[in-house]
């Protein structure tokens, strides 16, 4: 990846030699210096370019930082999600500080042989970001070898599904193989049921669709609303007691009560954790 230069025998090298050592152009080396102030400290990139020199020790520190670096796709594979979801969480969670440093590494396309670039992140930063996502349940992950269609009330446990967000978007749930369409919602008789929460999906008009597997292994979907009568802004059944927008509650057992509205539509009356 790196080109060895005789200039490295010196304490400093020119901007051009630093660019050659890393394998990038002059403009790219200036960007690298700006984006890594902790390594290239004291360099004024706004000065006249011919007068800029780079510490050889800083250059070596930069190269060491990116040994064993991770790309977006490698981070996504570690977390078991798509690259698009990694990019979204990178810009929307406190964990973005872990992926602030990056570098467009030059490479050659193995198929076409054409030169290209790949954005990579320091190994330590990527590992910290992965740990952050896993410990705080930023994404919903399935255990290896477990398929959603095989879940039953008896086998579904909290560790089978981990979710750090309030609910899925419908297309993300489909992408993760959750198949919301398998859960019935229109023919649920009024009564009490014992069920475990499998996952949640955002619905239209400020609702959350809650997907349960019952003790009979039936799959049902109930809708939690944002009630106007409560002082807080959760998403609850009609009694307003359980907030189904809370993160990380998948796998919890509930005693569910359903009814019918005057128009004969299924109503999610209450839920109580058991």
Secondary structure, DSSP 8 states (H G I E B T S, - for coil): -----GGGGSSEEEHHHHHHHHT--HHHHHHHHHH-TTTSTT--TTS-GGG-EEEHHHHHHHHHHTTT-EEHHHHHHHHTS-HHHHHHHHHHSGGGGGG---EEEEEE-TTT--EEEEEEE-HHHHHHHHHHHHHTT-S-EE-TT--GGG--TTT--GGGEE--SS-B-HHHHHHTT--GGGSB-SS--SEEEEEEEEEEEEETTTEEEEEEEETTS-EEEEEEE--SSSSS---B-TT----TTSTT-TT-EEEEEEEE-TTS-EEEEEEEE-
